[in-house]
Amino acid sequence: MPDSPDVELAFVSAPDAETAARIARALVEERLAACVNVLPGVTSIYRWKDSVETASEAVLLVKTRADRGPALEARVRELHPYEVPEIVRVSVSGGSAPYLEWVRTEAAP
């Protein structure tokens, strides 16, 4: 598998599938992401303001270029209803070379 530190996978949670789809579409349309998978029906358990909470959410798996990461984060914050949206970016260390090249091309500014 080729090294691909210039490709990232970002995890973003949203309160529901509709919100997730709206954010996903904007990211792809604006070329901040090549592809976003929306995984509805996720149960999240987390600590917020000194209380343990449980919520049904959707998770976005966002494939993008590392150099688009800061703009992607800023745009998610603009579109997201949460006070502190989850945005976790992870470098991709390898994978299908043709797919990774496609991500690089489609998420290009």
Gaussian input, Z-matrix of N, CA and C with variables (Angstrom, degrees):
# hf/3-21g

backbone

0 1
 N
 C     1     B1
 C     2     B2     1     A1
 N     3     B3     2     A2     1     D1
 C     4     B4     3     A3     2     D2
 C     5     B5     4     A4     3     D3
 N     6     B6     5     A5     4     D4
 C     7     B7     6     A6     5     D5
 C     8     B8     7     A7     6     D6
 N     9     B9     8     A8     7     D7
 C    10    B10     9     A9     8     D8
 C    11    B11    10    A10     9     D9
 N    12    B12    11    A11    10    D10
 C    13    B13    12    A12    11    D11
 C    14    B14    13    A13    12    D12
 N    15    B15    14    A14    13    D13
 C    16    B16    15    A15    14    D14
 C    17    B17    16    A16    15    D15
 N    18    B18    17    A17    16    D16
 C    19    B19    18    A18    17    D17
 C    20    B20    19    A19    18    D18
 N    21    B21    20    A20    19    D19
 C    22    B22    21    A21    20    D20
 C    23    B23    22    A22    21    D21
 N    24    B24    23    A23    22    D22
 C    25    B25    24    A24    23    D23
 C    26    B26    25    A25    24    D24
 N    27    B27    26    A26    25    D25
 C    28    B28    27    A27    26    D26
 C    29    B29    28    A28    27    D27
 N    30    B30    29    A29    28    D28
 C    31    B31    30    A30    29    D29
 C    32    B32    31    A31    30    D30
 N    33    B33    32    A32    31    D31
 C    34    B34    33    A33    32    D32
 C    35    B35    34    A34    33    D33
 N    36    B36    35    A35    34    D34
 C    37    B37    36    A36    35    D35
 C    38    B38    37    A37    36    D36
 N    39    B39    38    A38    37    D37
 C    40    B40    39    A39    38    D38
 C    41    B41    40    A40    39    D39
 N    42    B42    41    A41    40    D40
 C    43    B43    42    A42    41    D41
 C    44    B44    43    A43    42    D42
 N    45    B45    44    A44    43    D43
 C    46    B46    45    A45    44    D44
 C    47    B47    46    A46    45    D45
 N    48    B48    47    A47    46    D46
 C    49    B49    48    A48    47    D47
 C    50    B50    49    A49    48    D48
 N    51    B51    50    A50    49    D49
 C    52    B52    51    A51    50    D50
 C    53    B53    52    A52    51    D51
 N    54    B54    53    A53    52    D52
 C    55    B55    54    A54    53    D53
 C    56    B56    55    A55    54    D54
 N    57    B57    56    A56    55    D55
 C    58    B58    57    A57    56    D56
 C    59    B59    58    A58    57    D57
 N    60    B60    59    A59    58    D58
 C    61    B61    60    A60    59    D59
 C    62    B62    61    A61    60    D60
 N    63    B63    62    A62    61    D61
 C    64    B64    63    A63    62    D62
 C    65    B65    64    A64    63    D63
 N    66    B66    65    A65    64    D64
 C    67    B67    66    A66    65    D65
 C    68    B68    67    A67    66    D66
 N    69    B69    68    A68    67    D67
 C    70    B70    69    A69    68    D68
 C    71    B71    70    A70    69    D69
 N    72    B72    71    A71    70    D70
 C    73    B73    72    A72    71    D71
 C    74    B74    73    A73    72    D72
 N    75    B75    74    A74    73    D73
 C    76    B76    75    A75    74    D74
 C    77    B77    76    A76    75    D75
 N    78    B78    77    A77    76    D76
 C    79    B79    78    A78    77    D77
 C    80    B80    79    A79    78    D78
 N    81    B81    80    A80    79    D79
 C    82    B82    81    A81    80    D80
 C    83    B83    82    A82    81    D81
 N    84    B84    83    A83    82    D82
 C    85    B85    84    A84    83    D83
 C    86    B86    85    A85    84    D84
 N    87    B87    86    A86    85    D85
 C    88    B88    87    A87    86    D86
 C    89    B89    88    A88    87    D87
 N    90    B90    89    A89    88    D88
 C    91    B91    90    A90    89    D89
 C    92    B92    91    A91    90    D90
 N    93    B93    92    A92    91    D91
 C    94    B94    93    A93    92    D92
 C    95    B95    94    A94    93    D93
 N    96    B96    95    A95    94    D94
 C    97    B97    96    A96    95    D95
 C    98    B98    97    A97    96    D96
 N    99    B99    98    A98    97    D97
 C   100   B100    99    A99    98    D98
 C   101   B101   100   A100    99    D99
 N   102   B102   101   A101   100   D100
 C   103   B103   102   A102   101   D101
 C   104   B104   103   A103   102   D102
 N   105   B105   104   A104   103   D103
 C   106   B106   105   A105   104   D104
 C   107   B107   106   A106   105   D105
 N   108   B108   107   A107   106   D106
 C   109   B109   108   A108   107   D107
 C   110   B110   109   A109   108   D108
 N   111   B111   110   A110   109   D109
 C   112   B112   111   A111   110   D110
 C   113   B113   112   A112   111   D111
 N   114   B114   113   A113   112   D112
 C   115   B115   114   A114   113   D113
 C   116   B116   115   A115   114   D114
 N   117   B117   116   A116   115   D115
 C   118   B118   117   A117   116   D116
 C   119   B119   118   A118   117   D117
 N   120   B120   119   A119   118   D118
 C   121   B121   120   A120   119   D119
 C   122   B122   121   A121   120   D120
 N   123   B123   122   A122   121   D121
 C   124   B124   123   A123   122   D122
 C   125   B125   124   A124   123   D123
 N   126   B126   125   A125   124   D124
 C   127   B127   126   A126   125   D125
 C   128   B128   127   A127   126   D126
 N   129   B129   128   A128   127   D127
 C   130   B130   129   A129   128   D128
 C   131   B131   130   A130   129   D129
 N   132   B132   131   A131   130   D130
 C   133   B133   132   A132   131   D131
 C   134   B134   133   A133   132   D132
 N   135   B135   134   A134   133   D133
 C   136   B136   135   A135   134   D134
 C   137   B137   136   A136   135   D135
 N   138   B138   137   A137   136   D136
 C   139   B139   138   A138   137   D137
 C   140   B140   139   A139   138   D138
 N   141   B141   140   A140   139   D139
 C   142   B142   141   A141   140   D140
 C   143   B143   142   A142   141   D141
 N   144   B144   143   A143   142   D142
 C   145   B145   144   A144   143   D143
 C   146   B146   145   A145   144   D144
 N   147   B147   146   A146   145   D145
 C   148   B148   147   A147   146   D146
 C   149   B149   148   A148   147   D147
 N   150   B150   149   A149   148   D148
 C   151   B151   150   A150   149   D149
 C   152   B152   151   A151   150   D150
 N   153   B153   152   A152   151   D151
 C   154   B154   153   A153   152   D152
 C   155   B155   154   A154   153   D153
 N   156   B156   155   A155   154   D154
 C   157   B157   156   A156   155   D155
 C   158   B158   157   A157   156   D156
 N   159   B159   158   A158   157   D157
 C   160   B160   159   A159   158   D158
 C   161   B161   160   A160   159   D159
 N   162   B162   161   A161   160   D160
 C   163   B163   162   A162   161   D161
 C   164   B164   163   A163   162   D162
 N   165   B165   164   A164   163   D163
 C   166   B166   165   A165   164   D164
 C   167   B167   166   A166   165   D165
 N   168   B168   167   A167   166   D166
 C   169   B169   168   A168   167   D167
 C   170   B170   169   A169   168   D168
 N   171   B171   170   A170   169   D169
 C   172   B172   171   A171   170   D170
 C   173   B173   172   A172   171   D171
 N   174   B174   173   A173   172   D172
 C   175   B175   174   A174   173   D173
 C   176   B176   175   A175   174   D174
 N   177   B177   176   A176   175   D175
 C   178   B178   177   A177   176   D176
 C   179   B179   178   A178   177   D177
 N   180   B180   179   A179   178   D178
 C   181   B181   180   A180   179   D179
 C   182   B182   181   A181   180   D180
 N   183   B183   182   A182   181   D181
 C   184   B184   183   A183   182   D182
 C   185   B185   184   A184   183   D183
 N   186   B186   185   A185   184   D184
 C   187   B187   186   A186   185   D185
 C   188   B188   187   A187   186   D186
 N   189   B189   188   A188   187   D187
 C   190   B190   189   A189   188   D188
 C   191   B191   190   A190   189   D189
 N   192   B192   191   A191   190   D190
 C   193   B193   192   A192   191   D191
 C   194   B194   193   A193   192   D192
 N   195   B195   194   A194   193   D193
 C   196   B196   195   A195   194   D194
 C   197   B197   196   A196   195   D195
 N   198   B198   197   A197   196   D196
 C   199   B199   198   A198   197   D197
 C   200   B200   199   A199   198   D198
 N   201   B201   200   A200   199   D199
 C   202   B202   201   A201   200   D200
 C   203   B203   202   A202   201   D201
 N   204   B204   203   A203   202   D202
 C   205   B205   204   A204   203   D203
 C   206   B206   205   A205   204   D204
 N   207   B207   206   A206   205   D205
 C   208   B208   207   A207   206   D206
 C   209   B209   208   A208   207   D207
 N   210   B210   209   A209   208   D208
 C   211   B211   210   A210   209   D209
 C   212   B212   211   A211   210   D210
 N   213   B213   212   A212   211   D211
 C   214   B214   213   A213   212   D212
 C   215   B215   214   A214   213   D213
 N   216   B216   215   A215   214   D214
 C   217   B217   216   A216   215   D215
 C   218   B218   217   A217   216   D216
 N   219   B219   218   A218   217   D217
 C   220   B220   219   A219   218   D218
 C   221   B221   220   A220   219   D219
 N   222   B222   221   A221   220   D220
 C   223   B223   222   A222   221   D221
 C   224   B224   223   A223   222   D222
 N   225   B225   224   A224   223   D223
 C   226   B226   225   A225   224   D224
 C   227   B227   226   A226   225   D225
 N   228   B228   227   A227   226   D226
 C   229   B229   228   A228   227   D227
 C   230   B230   229   A229   228   D228
 N   231   B231   230   A230   229   D229
 C   232   B232   231   A231   230   D230
 C   233   B233   232   A232   231   D231
 N   234   B234   233   A233   232   D232
 C   235   B235   234   A234   233   D233
 C   236   B236   235   A235   234   D234
 N   237   B237   236   A236   235   D235
 C   238   B238   237   A237   236   D236
 C   239   B239   238   A238   237   D237
 N   240   B240   239   A239   238   D238
 C   241   B241   240   A240   239   D239
 C   242   B242   241   A241   240   D240
 N   243   B243   242   A242   241   D241
 C   244   B244   243   A243   242   D242
 C   245   B245   244   A244   243   D243
 N   246   B246   245   A245   244   D244
 C   247   B247   246   A246   245   D245
 C   248   B248   247   A247   246   D246
 N   249   B249   248   A248   247   D247
 C   250   B250   249   A249   248   D248
 C   251   B251   250   A250   249   D249
 N   252   B252   251   A251   250   D250
 C   253   B253   252   A252   251   D251
 C   254   B254   253   A253   252   D252
 N   255   B255   254   A254   253   D253
 C   256   B256   255   A255   254   D254
 C   257   B257   256   A256   255   D255
 N   258   B258   257   A257   256   D256
 C   259   B259   258   A258   257   D257
 C   260   B260   259   A259   258   D258
 N   261   B261   260   A260   259   D259
 C   262   B262   261   A261   260   D260
 C   263   B263   262   A262   261   D261
 N   264   B264   263   A263   262   D262
 C   265   B265   264   A264   263   D263
 C   266   B266   265   A265   264   D264
 N   267   B267   266   A266   265   D265
 C   268   B268   267   A267   266   D266
 C   269   B269   268   A268   267   D267
 N   270   B270   269   A269   268   D268
 C   271   B271   270   A270   269   D269
 C   272   B272   271   A271   270   D270
 N   273   B273   272   A272   271   D271
 C   274   B274   273   A273   272   D272
 C   275   B275   274   A274   273   D273
 N   276   B276   275   A275   274   D274
 C   277   B277   276   A276   275   D275
 C   278   B278   277   A277   276   D276
 N   279   B279   278   A278   277   D277
 C   280   B280   279   A279   278   D278
 C   281   B281   280   A280   279   D279
 N   282   B282   281   A281   280   D280
 C   283   B283   282   A282   281   D281
 C   284   B284   283   A283   282   D282
 N   285   B285   284   A284   283   D283
 C   286   B286   285   A285   284   D284
 C   287   B287   286   A286   285   D285
 N   288   B288   287   A287   286   D286
 C   289   B289   288   A288   287   D287
 C   290   B290   289   A289   288   D288
 N   291   B291   290   A290   289   D289
 C   292   B292   291   A291   290   D290
 C   293   B293   292   A292   291   D291
 N   294   B294   293   A293   292   D292
 C   295   B295   294   A294   293   D293
 C   296   B296   295   A295   294   D294
 N   297   B297   296   A296   295   D295
 C   298   B298   297   A297   296   D296
 C   299   B299   298   A298   297   D297
 N   300   B300   299   A299   298   D298
 C   301   B301   300   A300   299   D299
 C   302   B302   301   A301   300   D300
 N   303   B303   302   A302   301   D301
 C   304   B304   303   A303   302   D302
 C   305   B305   304   A304   303   D303
 N   306   B306   305   A305   304   D304
 C   307   B307   306   A306   305   D305
 C   308   B308   307   A307   306   D306
 N   309   B309   308   A308   307   D307
 C   310   B310   309   A309   308   D308
 C   311   B311   310   A310   309   D309
 N   312   B312   311   A311   310   D310
 C   313   B313   312   A312   311   D311
 C   314   B314   313   A313   312   D312
 N   315   B315   314   A314   313   D313
 C   316   B316   315   A315   314   D314
 C   317   B317   316   A316   315   D315
 N   318   B318   317   A317   316   D316
 C   319   B319   318   A318   317   D317
 C   320   B320   319   A319   318   D318
 N   321   B321   320   A320   319   D319
 C   322   B322   321   A321   320   D320
 C   323   B323   322   A322   321   D321
 N   324   B324   323   A323   322   D322
 C   325   B325   324   A324   323   D323
 C   326   B326   325   A325   324   D324

   B1=1.4421
   B2=1.5305
   B3=1.3219
   B4=1.4567
   B5=1.5187
   B6=1.3234
   B7=1.4558
   B8=1.5184
   B9=1.3201
   B10=1.4580
   B11=1.5207
   B12=1.3411
   B13=1.4590
   B14=1.5203
   B15=1.3314
   B16=1.4602
   B17=1.5213
   B18=1.3393
   B19=1.4578
   B20=1.5178
   B21=1.3412
   B22=1.4596
   B23=1.5226
   B24=1.3103
   B25=1.4516
   B26=1.5211
   B27=1.3300
   B28=1.4621
   B29=1.5272
   B30=1.3023
   B31=1.4584
   B32=1.5248
   B33=1.3183
   B34=1.4644
   B35=1.5204
   B36=1.3250
   B37=1.4581
   B38=1.5245
   B39=1.3349
   B40=1.4604
   B41=1.5252
   B42=1.3292
   B43=1.4670
   B44=1.5255
   B45=1.3439
   B46=1.4594
   B47=1.5285
   B48=1.3409
   B49=1.4631
   B50=1.5262
   B51=1.3255
   B52=1.4660
   B53=1.5226
   B54=1.3059
   B55=1.4705
   B56=1.5187
   B57=1.3257
   B58=1.4671
   B59=1.5238
   B60=1.3361
   B61=1.4645
   B62=1.5255
   B63=1.3182
   B64=1.4677
   B65=1.5234
   B66=1.3232
   B67=1.4637
   B68=1.5188
   B69=1.3243
   B70=1.4680
   B71=1.5239
   B72=1.3156
   B73=1.4665
   B74=1.5303
   B75=1.3145
   B76=1.4631
   B77=1.5289
   B78=1.3293
   B79=1.4640
   B80=1.5210
   B81=1.3341
   B82=1.4702
   B83=1.5301
   B84=1.3308
   B85=1.4621
   B86=1.5296
   B87=1.3324
   B88=1.4595
   B89=1.5323
   B90=1.3199
   B91=1.4723
   B92=1.5424
   B93=1.3150
   B94=1.4611
   B95=1.5272
   B96=1.3246
   B97=1.4596
   B98=1.5187
   B99=1.3202
   B100=1.4630
   B101=1.5211
   B102=1.3210
   B103=1.4650
   B104=1.5157
   B105=1.3240
   B106=1.4604
   B107=1.5179
   B108=1.3176
   B109=1.4640
   B110=1.5227
   B111=1.3245
   B112=1.4622
   B113=1.5221
   B114=1.3165
   B115=1.4642
   B116=1.5302
   B117=1.3365
   B118=1.4663
   B119=1.5286
   B120=1.3247
   B121=1.4552
   B122=1.5122
   B123=1.3102
   B124=1.4656
   B125=1.5279
   B126=1.3101
   B127=1.4595
   B128=1.5161
   B129=1.3154
   B130=1.4674
   B131=1.5162
   B132=1.3172
   B133=1.4586
   B134=1.5136
   B135=1.3355
   B136=1.4668
   B137=1.5288
   B138=1.3128
   B139=1.4598
   B140=1.5207
   B141=1.3334
   B142=1.4594
   B143=1.5186
   B144=1.3355
   B145=1.4599
   B146=1.5301
   B147=1.3380
   B148=1.4631
   B149=1.5270
   B150=1.3244
   B151=1.4483
   B152=1.5273
   B153=1.3300
   B154=1.4553
   B155=1.5298
   B156=1.3169
   B157=1.4604
   B158=1.5273
   B159=1.3125
   B160=1.4620
   B161=1.5178
   B162=1.3362
   B163=1.4666
   B164=1.5220
   B165=1.3129
   B166=1.4558
   B167=1.5229
   B168=1.3264
   B169=1.4524
   B170=1.5282
   B171=1.3196
   B172=1.4585
   B173=1.5184
   B174=1.3221
   B175=1.4606
   B176=1.5182
   B177=1.3207
   B178=1.4557
   B179=1.5221
   B180=1.3244
   B181=1.4617
   B182=1.5218
   B183=1.3110
   B184=1.4609
   B185=1.5237
   B186=1.3382
   B187=1.4658
   B188=1.5187
   B189=1.3332
   B190=1.4566
   B191=1.5138
   B192=1.3100
   B193=1.4622
   B194=1.5300
   B195=1.3141
   B196=1.4632
   B197=1.5250
   B198=1.3198
   B199=1.4658
   B200=1.5338
   B201=1.3234
   B202=1.4670
   B203=1.5259
   B204=1.3485
   B205=1.4605
   B206=1.5169
   B207=1.3395
   B208=1.4658
   B209=1.5340
   B210=1.3203
   B211=1.4694
   B212=1.5244
   B213=1.3301
   B214=1.4580
   B215=1.5230
   B216=1.3213
   B217=1.4709
   B218=1.5181
   B219=1.3217
   B220=1.4633
   B221=1.5274
   B222=1.3264
   B223=1.4669
   B224=1.5229
   B225=1.3368
   B226=1.4669
   B227=1.5199
   B228=1.3317
   B229=1.4697
   B230=1.5323
   B231=1.3263
   B232=1.4716
   B233=1.5229
   B234=1.3216
   B235=1.4608
   B236=1.5188
   B237=1.3128
   B238=1.4637
   B239=1.5246
   B240=1.3341
   B241=1.4658
   B242=1.5287
   B243=1.3323
   B244=1.4717
   B245=1.5231
   B246=1.3193
   B247=1.4705
   B248=1.5338
   B249=1.3332
   B250=1.4654
   B251=1.5259
   B252=1.3369
   B253=1.4644
   B254=1.5240
   B255=1.3218
   B256=1.4654
   B257=1.5220
   B258=1.3209
   B259=1.4616
   B260=1.5277
   B261=1.3168
   B262=1.4597
   B263=1.5180
   B264=1.3425
   B265=1.4631
   B266=1.5217
   B267=1.3489
   B268=1.4537
   B269=1.5275
   B270=1.3167
   B271=1.4597
   B272=1.5154
   B273=1.3160
   B274=1.4601
   B275=1.5316
   B276=1.3126
   B277=1.4649
   B278=1.5181
   B279=1.3310
   B280=1.4520
   B281=1.5046
   B282=1.3280
   B283=1.4564
   B284=1.5096
   B285=1.2997
   B286=1.4547
   B287=1.5313
   B288=1.3182
   B289=1.4637
   B290=1.5269
   B291=1.3375
   B292=1.4642
   B293=1.5317
   B294=1.3281
   B295=1.4633
   B296=1.5264
   B297=1.3199
   B298=1.4579
   B299=1.5241
   B300=1.3221
   B301=1.4679
   B302=1.5216
   B303=1.3184
   B304=1.4615
   B305=1.5279
   B306=1.3378
   B307=1.4696
   B308=1.5240
   B309=1.3172
   B310=1.4706
   B311=1.5357
   B312=1.3176
   B313=1.4721
   B314=1.5265
   B315=1.3218
   B316=1.4617
   B317=1.5145
   B318=1.3188
   B319=1.4682
   B320=1.5186
   B321=1.3185
   B322=1.4659
   B323=1.5191
   B324=1.3159
   B325=1.4823
   B326=1.5279
   A1=108.88
   A2=118.28
   A3=120.15
   A4=111.55
   A5=115.69
   A6=120.54
   A7=109.34
   A8=117.86
   A9=121.69
   A10=111.84
   A11=118.77
   A12=118.88
   A13=112.68
   A14=117.02
   A15=119.81
   A16=112.57
   A17=117.91
   A18=122.98
   A19=108.29
   A20=115.98
   A21=120.77
   A22=110.71
   A23=114.45
   A24=123.51
   A25=105.78
   A26=116.28
   A27=120.20
   A28=108.78
   A29=115.82
   A30=122.88
   A31=107.42
   A32=116.17
   A33=121.82
   A34=106.79
   A35=117.98
   A36=119.88
   A37=108.72
   A38=115.82
   A39=122.33
   A40=108.18
   A41=117.69
   A42=119.73
   A43=114.47
   A44=117.90
   A45=120.49
   A46=109.24
   A47=115.42
   A48=120.85
   A49=111.86
   A50=117.58
   A51=120.34
   A52=111.17
   A53=117.11
   A54=121.11
   A55=109.90
   A56=116.45
   A57=120.92
   A58=110.61
   A59=117.12
   A60=120.64
   A61=111.40
   A62=117.57
   A63=121.56
   A64=110.44
   A65=116.65
   A66=121.20
   A67=110.21
   A68=117.08
   A69=121.77
   A70=110.81
   A71=116.92
   A72=120.69
   A73=110.64
   A74=117.15
   A75=120.27
   A76=111.00
   A77=117.29
   A78=120.68
   A79=111.69
   A80=116.47
   A81=119.80
   A82=110.26
   A83=117.60
   A84=120.05
   A85=111.97
   A86=116.50
   A87=121.26
   A88=112.80
   A89=116.43
   A90=124.01
   A91=113.07
   A92=115.55
   A93=120.31
   A94=110.12
   A95=116.16
   A96=122.68
   A97=108.52
   A98=115.67
   A99=120.49
   A100=110.01
   A101=116.25
   A102=121.95
   A103=108.71
   A104=116.07
   A105=121.30
   A106=107.99
   A107=116.63
   A108=121.82
   A109=107.73
   A110=116.93
   A111=122.37
   A112=107.58
   A113=115.23
   A114=122.04
   A115=108.47
   A116=118.33
   A117=120.51
   A118=110.91
   A119=115.01
   A120=120.40
   A121=115.36
   A122=117.66
   A123=121.80
   A124=108.24
   A125=117.47
   A126=121.13
   A127=108.24
   A128=115.79
   A129=121.40
   A130=109.51
   A131=115.36
   A132=122.11
   A133=105.78
   A134=116.58
   A135=120.29
   A136=110.13
   A137=114.14
   A138=119.87
   A139=107.75
   A140=116.46
   A141=121.85
   A142=108.70
   A143=115.56
   A144=122.53
   A145=111.06
   A146=115.38
   A147=124.04
   A148=115.12
   A149=116.94
   A150=120.32
   A151=108.94
   A152=116.00
   A153=119.90
   A154=107.12
   A155=115.44
   A156=122.56
   A157=110.16
   A158=116.22
   A159=123.62
   A160=106.84
   A161=115.87
   A162=119.65
   A163=110.08
   A164=115.04
   A165=121.02
   A166=106.26
   A167=116.97
   A168=121.57
   A169=109.89
   A170=114.62
   A171=122.48
   A172=106.58
   A173=116.74
   A174=121.39
   A175=108.77
   A176=115.61
   A177=121.93
   A178=107.80
   A179=116.98
   A180=123.41
   A181=105.41
   A182=116.45
   A183=122.27
   A184=109.59
   A185=116.44
   A186=120.94
   A187=108.60
   A188=115.85
   A189=120.59
   A190=111.51
   A191=114.98
   A192=122.11
   A193=108.30
   A194=117.03
   A195=120.76
   A196=111.55
   A197=116.80
   A198=119.02
   A199=112.78
   A200=118.23
   A201=122.59
   A202=111.36
   A203=116.43
   A204=121.26
   A205=115.47
   A206=119.24
   A207=118.87
   A208=113.09
   A209=117.84
   A210=120.71
   A211=110.51
   A212=117.00
   A213=121.35
   A214=109.96
   A215=116.77
   A216=120.47
   A217=111.40
   A218=117.20
   A219=121.10
   A220=110.67
   A221=117.05
   A222=120.27
   A223=111.23
   A224=117.84
   A225=120.12
   A226=109.57
   A227=117.81
   A228=120.54
   A229=111.19
   A230=117.71
   A231=121.09
   A232=112.11
   A233=117.13
   A234=122.17
   A235=114.04
   A236=117.76
   A237=122.69
   A238=112.29
   A239=117.41
   A240=119.61
   A241=114.51
   A242=118.83
   A243=120.31
   A244=110.93
   A245=115.39
   A246=121.92
   A247=110.13
   A248=116.06
   A249=122.23
   A250=108.12
   A251=117.55
   A252=118.58
   A253=111.94
   A254=114.54
   A255=120.25
   A256=108.27
   A257=116.01
   A258=122.23
   A259=105.49
   A260=116.51
   A261=121.77
   A262=107.39
   A263=116.91
   A264=121.57
   A265=109.39
   A266=115.03
   A267=121.79
   A268=108.22
   A269=116.50
   A270=120.40
   A271=110.38
   A272=115.91
   A273=122.01
   A274=107.11
   A275=116.49
   A276=119.81
   A277=113.23
   A278=116.80
   A279=119.58
   A280=110.23
   A281=115.02
   A282=120.62
   A283=109.88
   A284=116.52
   A285=122.89
   A286=109.70
   A287=116.49
   A288=120.83
   A289=112.47
   A290=120.04
   A291=118.85
   A292=113.09
   A293=116.83
   A294=119.96
   A295=110.71
   A296=116.89
   A297=120.12
   A298=111.48
   A299=116.98
   A300=119.99
   A301=110.17
   A302=117.03
   A303=121.09
   A304=110.73
   A305=117.66
   A306=121.28
   A307=109.40
   A308=117.03
   A309=120.61
   A310=110.85
   A311=116.23
   A312=121.18
   A313=111.79
   A314=116.99
   A315=120.86
   A316=114.22
   A317=118.07
   A318=121.06
   A319=111.66
   A320=116.14
   A321=120.41
   A322=110.28
   A323=116.76
   A324=119.40
   A325=111.51
   D1=132.01
   D2=-179.67
   D3=-73.45
   D4=150.12
   D5=173.94
   D6=-66.65
   D7=137.99
   D8=-177.22
   D9=-139.71
   D10=51.92
   D11=-178.42
   D12=-65.44
   D13=-10.58
   D14=178.50
   D15=-86.91
   D16=-0.58
   D17=176.47
   D18=-113.26
   D19=139.26
   D20=-179.54
   D21=-128.74
   D22=156.01
   D23=170.45
   D24=-116.62
   D25=122.92
   D26=178.50
   D27=-109.50
   D28=138.14
   D29=175.58
   D30=-105.26
   D31=128.12
   D32=178.86
   D33=-134.85
   D34=130.29
   D35=175.07
   D36=-99.49
   D37=152.50
   D38=179.64
   D39=-138.90
   D40=158.54
   D41=-175.42
   D42=-70.32
   D43=-19.94
   D44=179.95
   D45=-163.31
   D46=169.14
   D47=-176.33
   D48=-65.28
   D49=-34.23
   D50=-179.57
   D51=-65.44
   D52=-45.30
   D53=177.32
   D54=-63.48
   D55=-43.32
   D56=179.37
   D57=-60.18
   D58=-44.53
   D59=-179.67
   D60=-64.73
   D61=-38.01
   D62=178.39
   D63=-63.22
   D64=-45.39
   D65=178.33
   D66=-65.35
   D67=-44.79
   D68=-179.09
   D69=-58.93
   D70=-47.25
   D71=-178.49
   D72=-61.41
   D73=-43.07
   D74=179.60
   D75=-62.39
   D76=-43.03
   D77=-179.15
   D78=-62.75
   D79=-41.31
   D80=-179.97
   D81=-73.20
   D82=-45.27
   D83=179.81
   D84=-59.33
   D85=-35.81
   D86=-178.65
   D87=-88.12
   D88=6.78
   D89=178.50
   D90=59.86
   D91=27.40
   D92=172.73
   D93=-84.50
   D94=-14.71
   D95=178.10
   D96=-145.03
   D97=148.34
   D98=174.59
   D99=-83.46
   D100=-34.69
   D101=-174.95
   D102=-157.12
   D103=143.29
   D104=173.96
   D105=-133.59
   D106=124.49
   D107=172.43
   D108=-94.41
   D109=134.81
   D110=176.96
   D111=-108.13
   D112=119.42
   D113=179.90
   D114=-109.31
   D115=98.52
   D116=-179.29
   D117=-79.14
   D118=167.27
   D119=172.04
   D120=76.05
   D121=26.96
   D122=178.01
   D123=-88.16
   D124=136.91
   D125=174.28
   D126=-98.49
   D127=124.03
   D128=178.44
   D129=-111.04
   D130=133.66
   D131=175.04
   D132=-121.38
   D133=123.69
   D134=-171.57
   D135=-153.32
   D136=162.14
   D137=176.40
   D138=-97.58
   D139=129.65
   D140=178.60
   D141=-143.59
   D142=120.66
   D143=177.78
   D144=52.68
   D145=53.52
   D146=176.05
   D147=64.14
   D148=22.42
   D149=178.48
   D150=-137.12
   D151=143.76
   D152=175.55
   D153=-88.01
   D154=124.63
   D155=-175.45
   D156=-115.37
   D157=155.39
   D158=172.75
   D159=-129.31
   D160=132.59
   D161=-179.48
   D162=-143.99
   D163=148.00
   D164=170.90
   D165=-88.43
   D166=127.97
   D167=-176.29
   D168=-137.85
   D169=176.35
   D170=169.72
   D171=-118.97
   D172=147.48
   D173=178.64
   D174=-114.45
   D175=135.87
   D176=175.09
   D177=-101.58
   D178=131.41
   D179=171.50
   D180=-105.76
   D181=108.38
   D182=-171.36
   D183=-106.84
   D184=121.24
   D185=177.60
   D186=-101.25
   D187=124.74
   D188=-174.77
   D189=-151.73
   D190=178.20
   D191=174.08
   D192=-89.13
   D193=146.35
   D194=-179.52
   D195=-59.36
   D196=-36.69
   D197=-178.71
   D198=-71.72
   D199=-11.13
   D200=176.31
   D201=-94.34
   D202=-7.85
   D203=-176.06
   D204=-54.89
   D205=-50.34
   D206=-179.60
   D207=-61.34
   D208=-40.85
   D209=178.24
   D210=-67.81
   D211=-37.33
   D212=177.03
   D213=-61.39
   D214=-47.05
   D215=178.68
   D216=-58.80
   D217=-45.75
   D218=-179.17
   D219=-61.87
   D220=-42.08
   D221=-178.65
   D222=-68.80
   D223=-39.78
   D224=176.47
   D225=-59.67
   D226=-44.02
   D227=179.44
   D228=-60.80
   D229=-37.05
   D230=178.19
   D231=-67.13
   D232=-39.09
   D233=-174.47
   D234=-87.27
   D235=-18.52
   D236=-168.19
   D237=-87.48
   D238=139.18
   D239=179.19
   D240=-80.18
   D241=-16.17
   D242=-177.22
   D243=-75.41
   D244=147.96
   D245=174.91
   D246=-62.30
   D247=-41.65
   D248=178.81
   D249=-130.60
   D250=86.93
   D251=-179.58
   D252=-70.02
   D253=145.08
   D254=174.37
   D255=-73.55
   D256=121.82
   D257=172.92
   D258=-138.85
   D259=107.72
   D260=179.99
   D261=-121.79
   D262=119.77
   D263=-179.81
   D264=-106.31
   D265=132.92
   D266=-178.49
   D267=-126.78
   D268=131.71
   D269=176.75
   D270=-69.77
   D271=140.29
   D272=177.60
   D273=-90.07
   D274=123.54
   D275=-177.13
   D276=-93.72
   D277=-8.42
   D278=178.69
   D279=176.72
   D280=176.40
   D281=-179.95
   D282=154.21
   D283=-167.33
   D284=179.33
   D285=-65.36
   D286=116.65
   D287=-177.41
   D288=-56.42
   D289=-45.60
   D290=178.34
   D291=-62.42
   D292=-38.39
   D293=179.06
   D294=-66.27
   D295=-45.84
   D296=-179.70
   D297=-62.94
   D298=-36.31
   D299=176.08
   D300=-66.09
   D301=-38.54
   D302=175.93
   D303=-60.40
   D304=-43.87
   D305=177.66
   D306=-59.32
   D307=-46.74
   D308=-179.65
   D309=-57.99
   D310=-41.92
   D311=-178.01
   D312=-70.72
   D313=-47.73
   D314=-173.67
   D315=-74.65
   D316=-22.99
   D317=178.63
   D318=-98.87
   D319=15.04
   D320=179.67
   D321=-75.23
   D322=141.17
   D323=178.72
   D324=-65.38

